[in-house]
Amino acid sequence: MKKLPELSPEERRHICEFNFSEGPVEELEGAEEAFLAFGHAAMAWGRLETHIDALLIHLNKRRFSTELFDQIHPVSFSGKLKLLKVWFERHKALSENKHAIDKIVVKLRTLSEARNGFMHALFSAYDQDKKEITIRSLRCKGKDELQIIRRDFGIEKLIQLSVAINMENKSLSLITSVLFTSSAIEQLEKP
């Protein structure tokens, strides 16, 4: 990793390729298809994360377990997954779904990384003919060290991400549909 003063003219040019203004984010025409794919992925993720929040709010109650209860609802996605796993691993009324939650959590961690890679970057360009998106990102490595990342990918990658997110949301809904019942609440309240 090079320090900023050590960057070659070519590397400095790559930094300048970041369109912090103009580009498809300001000039939507011709990139509508890409924005539709980004928006669908973002909204699929928003629904999934809200689903997990609802499940945690439903489960994480002192009356269900003083030992497992955490009075601070996690903000980070990884924190939400961690708390979810604790409840399913340690509360006997949830043990029947422990393996299903474990599988979902593993997939969601992978999907979270993919989502972050797409959504926490600069949408730099869209080639309508190739249906190819270009995103760029910077990573500060400390001590003036910088990593410049450019990714070119077909729009189908975002579509695949949306489909995968929706599949995991559906898997989770099979569990929540059973847990959001009065009989499940009775089981959760048993010592």
C-alpha positions in Angstrom: 0.0 0.0 0.0 1.4 3.4 -1.0 1.2 6.6 0.9 -0.5 9.5 -0.8 2.7 11.4 -1.6 4.1 8.3 -3.3 1.2 7.9 -5.8 2.3 8.0 -9.4 0.6 10.4 -11.9 -1.5 7.5 -13.1 -2.7 6.6 -9.6 -3.5 10.3 -8.9 -5.5 10.3 -12.2 -7.5 7.4 -10.9 -8.4 9.4 -7.8 -9.6 12.2 -10.0 -11.9 9.7 -11.8 -14.2 9.8 -8.8 -17.1 11.9 -10.0 -18.2 13.5 -6.8 -20.6 15.7 -8.8 -22.4 15.1 -12.1 -22.4 11.6 -13.5 -25.4 9.2 -13.2 -26.4 10.3 -9.7 -27.2 13.7 -11.0 -27.9 12.9 -14.6 -30.5 10.0 -14.4 -31.2 9.8 -18.1 -29.9 6.5 -19.5 -29.3 5.0 -16.1 -32.9 4.4 -15.0 -32.5 0.6 -15.3 -29.4 0.7 -13.0 -31.2 2.9 -10.5 -34.2 0.5 -10.5 -31.8 -2.4 -9.7 -30.1 -0.4 -6.9 -33.4 0.7 -5.5 -34.9 -2.8 -5.6 -31.8 -4.2 -3.7 -31.9 -1.4 -1.2 -35.7 -1.9 -0.5 -35.4 -5.6 -0.3 -32.6 -5.1 2.3 -34.7 -2.5 4.2 -37.6 -5.0 4.4 -35.3 -7.8 5.6 -33.6 -5.7 8.3 -37.0 -4.3 9.5 -38.2 -8.0 9.7 -35.2 -8.8 11.9 -35.8 -5.8 14.0 -39.5 -6.8 14.5 -38.4 -10.3 15.5 -35.9 -9.0 18.0 -38.4 -6.6 19.5 -40.8 -9.5 19.8 -38.3 -11.9 21.4 -35.9 -9.7 23.4 -38.1 -9.3 26.4 -37.2 -9.6 30.1 -40.3 -11.7 30.7 -39.1 -14.3 28.2 -35.6 -14.5 29.8 -33.9 -12.2 32.3 -30.6 -13.9 31.3 -30.9 -13.4 27.5 -32.6 -10.0 27.6 -30.5 -7.1 26.3 -32.0 -3.7 27.1 -30.1 -2.1 24.2 -31.5 -2.9 20.8 -28.6 -3.3 18.4 -28.1 -0.7 15.7 -25.5 -2.5 13.5 -26.6 -5.4 11.4 -23.9 -7.7 12.8 -25.2 -6.8 16.3 -28.7 -7.8 15.4 -27.6 -11.1 14.0 -25.5 -11.8 17.2 -28.5 -11.1 19.5 -30.8 -13.2 17.2 -28.4 -16.2 17.5 -28.1 -15.8 21.3 -31.9 -16.1 21.6 -32.2 -19.1 19.3 -29.2 -20.9 20.8 -30.2 -20.5 24.4 -34.0 -20.2 24.8 -35.5 -23.7 24.8 -38.8 -22.5 23.2 -36.7 -21.4 20.1 -34.4 -24.5 19.9 -36.6 -26.1 17.2 -35.6 -23.3 14.8 -31.9 -22.9 15.9 -30.5 -24.7 12.9 -32.7 -22.8 10.4 -31.6 -19.5 12.0 -28.0 -20.5 11.9 -28.3 -21.1 8.2 -30.1 -17.9 7.6 -27.5 -15.9 9.7 -24.6 -17.4 7.7 -26.3 -16.4 4.4 -27.2 -13.0 5.7 -23.6 -12.2 6.7 -22.5 -13.0 3.1 -25.3 -10.9 1.7 -24.5 -8.0 4.0 -20.9 -7.9 2.7 -22.2 -8.0 -0.9 -24.8 -5.3 -0.2 -22.2 -3.1 1.5 -19.9 -3.4 -1.5 -22.6 -2.2 -3.8 -24.3 0.4 -1.7 -21.3 2.0 0.0 -19.6 3.1 -3.2 -19.9 5.8 -5.7 -22.1 5.0 -8.7 -19.7 6.3 -11.3 -21.1 5.2 -14.7 -23.6 3.0 -16.5 -23.2 1.6 -20.0 -26.7 1.1 -21.3 -25.7 -1.1 -24.2 -23.6 -3.5 -22.1 -25.9 -3.1 -19.0 -22.7 -2.6 -17.1 -22.4 -0.5 -13.9 -19.1 1.1 -12.7 -18.7 1.9 -9.0 -15.7 3.3 -7.3 -14.7 3.3 -3.6 -11.8 4.5 -1.5 -10.5 2.8 1.6 -8.3 4.6 4.0 -5.8 2.2 5.4 -4.3 4.6 7.9 -1.0 6.6 7.8 -1.9 8.2 4.5 -2.3 4.8 2.9 -5.2 4.6 0.4 -6.8 1.8 -1.6 -8.7 2.7 -4.7 -11.3 0.2 -5.9 -13.1 0.2 -9.2 -15.7 -2.5 -9.9 -17.4 -3.0 -13.2 -20.3 -5.5 -13.2 -23.4 -6.4 -15.1 -26.8 -5.2 -13.8 -27.8 -8.8 -13.2 -25.5 -8.9 -10.1 -27.8 -6.4 -8.4 -30.8 -8.4 -9.5 -29.3 -11.6 -8.1 -28.6 -9.8 -4.8 -32.2 -8.7 -4.6 -33.4 -12.2 -5.3 -31.1 -13.7 -2.7 -32.2 -11.1 -0.1 -35.8 -11.9 -0.8 -35.2 -15.6 -0.5 -33.7 -15.2 3.0 -36.5 -12.9 4.0 -39.0 -15.6 2.9 -37.0 -18.2 5.0 -37.1 -16.0 8.0 -40.9 -15.4 7.5 -41.5 -19.1 7.9 -40.1 -18.8 11.4 -41.6 -15.5 12.3 -45.1 -16.6 11.2 -45.0 -19.3 13.9 -43.4 -17.1 16.6 -45.8 -14.2 16.2 -48.6 -16.2 17.7 -50.2 -16.4 21.2 -49.1 -20.1 21.6 -45.5 -19.2 20.8 -45.7 -16.4 23.4 -46.9 -18.9 26.0 -44.0 -21.2 25.2 -41.5 -18.3 25.4 -42.9 -17.3 28.9 -42.3 -20.8 30.3 -39.2 -21.0 32.5 
